[in-house]
C-alpha cells in the first residue's frame, strides 16, 4: 500500500470518527431537550422538578460542544467573513487558510494536551471533582474533551493539508 493510499484511509477514518461523535452530540442534545421539557412539566404541573437537572445539563453540554467541533471543521461550518472571502480567488482563500490554520492547530493541540493532562491528574487522585447536587464525576467528560479536541486538531490538520495542496496547484 502506498503512502498516499494509507493517508487517504487514515483521513477517511478520522472523518468517520468525527461524524460518529457528532451523532453522539446530537443524541445528547436530544436528551437535554427531553430532560428540560420533563423538568419544566414536572415543576409546573406536579410541583416536583427533577433533582439534578442542572448538573445533568451542565455535563451534557460539555459532550455536545466537545463532540461537535471536529465535525464542524469537516463540513467547514465555522464562522468566516464571507463578505470578504467570497470576493477572493480559490488560491488566495487557500493561502489565507494555510496561514490562519497554523495557529488554530497549535491552540487546539494545546487544549487537547492540557485536557489530557488534567484528566490524568484527576484519575490519579480519584474521586476528583464532581457536580454539586448529584455527584456526577468530571473526569469522564474531561477525557472525552481531550479525545474530541485531539480529533478536532486532526481535522484541522487535514483541512490545512488540503489548503496547502490547493496553494501548490495553480
Number of C-alpha atoms within 10 A of each C-alpha: 5 7 8 9 10 11 12 12 12 12 15 12 12 20 20 13 16 25 19 15 21 23 16 16 22 16 15 20 18 12 14 20 13 12 17 17 12 15 20 16 15 14 13 11 10 9 10 12 16 14 11 16 16 17 17 18 18 13 19 19 16 16 24 21 15 23 28 22 22 28 24 17 19 18 10 11 11 10 7 9 7 9 8 8 13 10 10 12 10 15 17 14 17 21 18 15 18 21 14 12 17 13 11 15 19 14 13 19 20 15 17 24 16 14 22 20 15 16 22 14 13 19 14 10 10 10 11 13 13 13 15 11 12 13 12 16 17 16 21 14 18 24 20 19 22 24 18 24 25 22 25 27 24 21 23 22 18 18 19 22 15 15 22 18 15 17 18 11 8 7
